[in-house]
Amino acid sequence: MGALQVRHEPASAAQVRNSLRADLRQQGLAEDGIDVVLLVTTELFGNAVRHCAPAPWGTLGVEWDVDCDHVAVRVTDASPELPRRRTPRPDQPNGRGLAIVDSLVESWGADRVSGGKQVWARIAVRREHARSEQMA
């Protein structure tokens, strides 16, 4: 399990991505799966930064767990308001993030927790060695 507390600001997304990427590589996940996990995590993190007021302590929590064929990521913020998918007009530049997440993950959702909410996603992945064995 990995866990970070990062500042509630857009620049913290890089720290989250770098820590998550390093951990997933160390655990032997295939690069294409890592890319999907990073995209989903960045979207959940970005939504928390954009749509939620900072907690009094000024941080967001990011956690992840890896099992043999899934990564679960969780972003915790101080807002009790649960996220909802939007249906933006074609000319609107924003509002597609959760639709993107929904298309990439096995499941996702949000739960109210003490002091706010936790938005989570479960992403199917494979180990790098499985690809190497298939190529042999």
VOKE-46976 format. One record per residue: x, y, z of N, C-alpha, C, O in turn; residue in one letter. Coordinates in steps of 0.05 Angstrom, whole numbers, padded with zeros to 5 digits, always signed. Atoms other than C-alpha are relative to their C-alpha. Layout:
XYZXYZXYZXYZa ...
This chain:
+00017-00024+00000+00000+00000+00000+00018+00025+00000+00038+00026+00014m -00014-00026+00000+00024+00070-00016-00019+00021+00010-00044+00019+00007g +00017-00021-00010-00001+00133+00016+00016+00026+00001+00040+00026+00008a -00012-00026+00000+00014+00207+00009-00019+00020+00012-00044+00017+00009l +00015-00024-00006-00010+00271+00040+00014+00022-00015+00038+00028-00010q -00012-00020+00016+00002+00327-00009-00015+00026+00002-00039+00026+00009v +00013-00026-00001-00013+00401-00013-00023+00001-00019-00022-00011-00041r +00025-00003+00015-00082+00418-00040+00005+00021-00022-00005+00044-00021h -00007-00018+00022-00054+00450-00104+00007-00016-00025+00016-00038-00023e -00005+00015+00025-00047+00431-00177+00029-00011-00003+00033-00033-00014p -00028+00009+00003+00029+00426-00173+00006-00026+00014+00025-00040+00007a -00004+00025-00014+00023+00367-00125-00006-00024-00017+00002-00046-00009s +00006+00023+00017-00003+00323-00181+00026-00013-00010+00027-00038-00012a -00026+00012+00009+00069+00313-00205+00012-00018+00022+00022-00039+00016a -00010+00016-00023+00090+00288-00136-00016-00027+00002-00004-00048+00006q +00017+00024-00001+00031+00239-00136+00007-00018-00023+00012-00042-00018v -00006+00017+00023+00046+00214-00206+00028-00013+00003+00031-00037-00002r -00027+00011-00003+00121+00205-00192+00001-00022+00021+00014-00042+00016n +00000+00021-00021+00110+00167-00127-00015-00025-00008-00005-00047-00004s +00016+00022+00009+00056+00124-00156+00014-00016-00022+00015-00041-00021l -00015+00014+00022+00096+00108-00220+00023-00016+00011+00026-00039+00003r -00023+00014-00011+00158+00089-00180-00009-00025+00015+00003-00046+00012a +00009+00024-00015+00118+00042-00135-00011-00021-00019-00005-00045-00015d +00012+00020+00018+00080+00009-00192+00021-00013-00017+00019-00037-00023l -00022+00012+00015+00144-00002-00232+00015-00020+00018+00022-00042+00009r -00014+00018-00018+00177-00032-00171-00015-00026+00004-00004-00047+00009q +00016+00024-00003+00119-00080-00165-00004-00016-00025-00018-00036-00026q -00001+00016+00025+00129-00103-00237-00024+00003-00017-00030-00015-00033g +00024-00003+00017+00066-00075-00269+00009+00009-00028+00029+00023-00032l -00005-00007+00028+00064-00067-00345-00004+00030-00003-00021+00042+00009a +00001-00029+00004+00076+00004-00369-00027+00010-00010-00036+00032-00002e +00026-00009+00009+00010+00009-00406-00021+00002+00022-00037+00020+00023d +00017-00001-00023-00027-00007-00342+00007+00023+00019-00011+00036+00030g -00009-00023-00017+00015+00043-00303-00011+00026-00012-00020+00043+00003i +00010-00024+00013-00004+00096-00354-00030+00005+00006-00038+00027+00011d +00028-00002-00006-00078+00082-00342-00004+00008+00029-00021+00026+00035v +00002-00007-00028-00070+00084-00267+00007+00029+00005-00007+00043+00020v -00009-00028-00004-00033+00150-00271-00021+00019-00011-00027+00040+00001l +00020-00017+00012-00086+00180-00317-00025+00002+00019-00035+00024+00024l +00023+00000-00018-00143+00159-00271+00006+00015+00026-00010+00031+00035v -00007-00013-00025-00107+00182-00208+00002+00030-00004-00007+00046+00013t -00003-00028+00006-00090+00249-00240-00027+00013-00003-00032+00035+00007t +00027-00011+00003-00163+00259-00259-00014+00003+00027-00026+00024+00033e +00012-00002-00026-00188+00243-00189+00012+00021+00017-00002+00036+00031l -00014-00021-00015-00135+00287-00158-00007+00028-00010-00013+00046+00006f +00007-00026+00012-00149+00344-00206-00028+00009+00008-00033+00032+00013g +00027-00007-00008-00223+00341-00190-00001+00009+00029-00015+00028+00035n +00000-00009-00028-00209+00346-00116+00012+00028+00003+00002+00044+00018a -00012-00026-00001-00164+00406-00127-00019+00021-00011-00023+00043+00001v +00018-00020+00013-00214+00441-00174-00026+00004+00015-00036+00027+00016r +00027-00002-00009-00279+00426-00140-00004+00000+00030-00026+00003+00040h +00002+00001-00029-00264+00422-00066+00016+00021+00014+00039+00026+00006c -00015-00020-00016-00244+00476-00017+00021-00015+00016+00016-00038+00025a -00021+00014-00016-00179+00459+00019-00009-00005+00028-00024+00011+00040p +00004+00006-00028-00183+00426+00086+00015+00021+00017+00034+00033+00007a -00015-00019-00017-00161+00469+00145+00030-00006+00001+00047+00012+00005p -00028+00008-00001-00096+00429+00145+00014+00002-00028+00038-00002-00030w -00011-00006+00026-00087+00443+00070+00011-00023-00017+00026-00018-00036g -00011+00023+00015-00074+00373+00044-00022-00018-00011-00046-00016-00002t +00017+00021+00011-00106+00318+00003+00014-00027+00005+00039-00028+00005l -00011+00026-00003-00096+00244+00016-00002-00016-00025-00023-00016-00038g +00000+00018+00023-00077+00196-00039+00011-00027+00009+00033-00028+00021v -00008+00027-00008-00073+00121-00027-00003-00019-00023-00020-00015-00041e +00003+00020+00020-00064+00060-00070+00008-00028+00011+00025-00030+00028w -00005+00028-00006-00064-00016-00063+00004-00015-00026-00010-00009-00046d -00004+00016+00023-00038-00066-00112-00003-00029+00007+00008-00039+00027v +00001+00029-00003-00059-00139-00117+00009-00013-00026+00021+00001-00042d -00011+00013+00024-00043-00190-00170-00010+00011-00026+00005+00010-00046c +00010-00010+00026-00087-00159-00224-00016+00025+00001-00031+00032-00018d +00014-00026-00003-00115-00093-00198+00016+00020+00016+00032+00013+00033h -00009-00022-00017-00095-00026-00171-00024+00015+00009-00041+00023-00007v +00022-00017-00011-00143+00011-00125+00013+00026+00009+00032+00026+00024a -00010-00027-00008-00131+00086-00118-00023+00014+00014-00046+00011+00008v +00020-00015-00015-00166+00132-00069+00011+00028+00005+00034+00032+00013r -00007-00028-00006-00165+00208-00063-00020+00010+00020-00044+00009+00016v +00016-00010-00022-00191+00238+00001+00002+00030+00002+00024+00041+00003t +00001-00029-00002-00213+00311+00006-00019+00008+00022-00032-00009+00034d +00016-00010-00023-00250+00355+00056-00029+00006-00007-00044+00015+00010a +00027-00007+00007-00315+00363+00017-00018-00025+00003-00011-00046-00006s +00019+00023-00002-00375+00319+00035-00016-00004-00026-00030-00024-00028p +00015+00002+00024-00405+00332-00034+00011-00022-00019+00035-00021-00026e -00009+00021+00017-00401+00269-00077+00002+00009-00029-00014+00025-00038l -00003-00008+00028-00377+00275-00149-00023-00011-00017-00036-00031-00010p +00020+00009+00018-00426+00268-00206+00010+00004-00029+00022+00025-00035r -00008-00003+00028-00415+00256-00280-00017+00022-00013-00041+00025-00007r +00014-00021+00015-00433+00314-00325-00003-00009-00029+00010-00028-00038r +00003+00004+00028-00456+00315-00396+00004+00027-00013-00016+00042-00019t -00005-00026+00012-00422+00376-00426-00008+00002-00029-00008-00018-00043p +00005-00005+00028-00440+00407-00492+00027-00004-00015+00048-00001-00003r -00025+00003+00016-00389+00394-00548+00019+00024+00001+00043+00020+00000p -00017-00024+00000-00364+00466-00543+00011+00006+00028+00026+00025+00031d -00010-00005-00027-00351+00462-00468+00026-00015+00004+00028-00039-00002q -00026+00012-00003-00278+00449-00451+00003-00019+00024+00022-00035+00025p -00002+00015-00025-00290+00416-00383-00024-00018+00004-00044-00017-00011n +00023+00016-00008-00335+00364-00351+00000-00028-00010-00020-00042-00007g -00001+00028+00010-00311+00299-00383+00016-00019+00016+00018-00042+00010r -00019+00016-00016-00264+00274-00329-00011-00026+00010+00002-00047+00007g +00011+00025-00011-00309+00224-00295-00010-00019-00022-00010-00043-00017l +00007+00017+00022-00333+00198-00362+00025-00015-00010+00024-00038-00017a -00026+00013+00008-00260+00185-00380+00007-00021+00021+00014-00044+00014i -00006+00019-00022-00249+00152-00312-00017-00025-00004-00007-00048-00003v +00019+00022+00002-00311+00109-00322+00007-00019-00023+00004-00043-00021d -00007+00017+00023-00286+00085-00390+00025-00016+00004+00030-00035-00010s -00026+00012-00003-00218+00064-00363+00001-00020+00024+00020-00036+00025l -00002+00016-00025-00234+00029-00297-00020-00022+00001-00040-00023-00014v +00019+00022-00004-00268-00034-00274-00024+00011+00016-00047+00004+00011e +00021-00012-00016-00307+00006-00222+00012+00025+00013+00036+00028+00017s -00008-00024-00015-00306+00073-00186-00024+00009+00016-00046+00001+00011w +00022-00011-00016-00346+00110-00134+00011+00019+00021+00034+00027+00019g -00008-00018-00021-00344+00155-00074-00015-00006+00025-00038-00015+00025a +00011+00005-00027-00357+00148+00000+00005+00024+00018+00027+00036+00017d -00005-00021-00021-00367+00199+00054+00016-00012+00022+00011-00034+00031r -00017+00008-00022-00314+00194+00107+00001+00023+00020-00007+00045+00014v -00002-00021-00020-00300+00232+00170+00016+00023-00011+00039+00020-00019s -00013-00024+00010-00283+00303+00149-00001+00004-00030+00012+00023-00040g +00002-00005+00028-00301+00296+00076-00010-00025-00016-00029-00038-00008g +00007+00023+00017-00303+00242+00022+00025-00013-00011+00047-00001-00012k -00022+00014+00014-00260+00191-00012-00011-00011-00026-00031-00025-00027q +00007+00009+00027-00265+00180-00087+00020-00022-00007+00044-00019-00004v -00017+00023+00005-00238+00112-00109-00005-00011-00028-00026-00007-00040w +00002+00014+00026-00225+00072-00172+00015-00025+00002+00036-00027+00015a -00013+00026+00001-00206+00000-00185+00006-00005-00030-00011-00007-00047r -00010+00002+00028-00164-00011-00248+00013-00027-00004+00030-00035+00012i -00012+00025+00007-00147-00077-00280+00028+00005-00012+00031+00023-00028a -00027-00003+00010-00072-00085-00293+00012-00028-00003+00000-00048+00005v -00014+00025+00002-00022-00139-00311+00029+00004+00007+00039+00027+00006r -00029-00001-00007+00049-00155-00290+00016+00001-00026+00009-00011-00046r -00018-00002+00023+00106-00139-00338+00010-00027-00008+00012-00032-00032e -00011+00027+00007+00133-00210-00334-00020-00016-00016-00011-00034-00031h +00020+00015+00016+00068-00237-00363+00003+00007-00029+00001-00011-00046a -00004-00007+00028+00081-00198-00427+00026-00012-00010+00026-00021-00033r -00025+00011+00009+00153-00221-00430-00003-00030-00005+00009-00040-00025s +00004+00029+00004+00131-00294-00423-00016-00005-00025-00011-00025-00039e +00016+00004+00024+00080-00285-00479+00017+00004-00025+00012-00009-00046q -00016-00006+00023+00133-00258-00526+00021-00022-00005+00030-00025-00028m -00020+00021+00003+00180-00317-00514-00010-00024-00015+00004-00043-00020a 
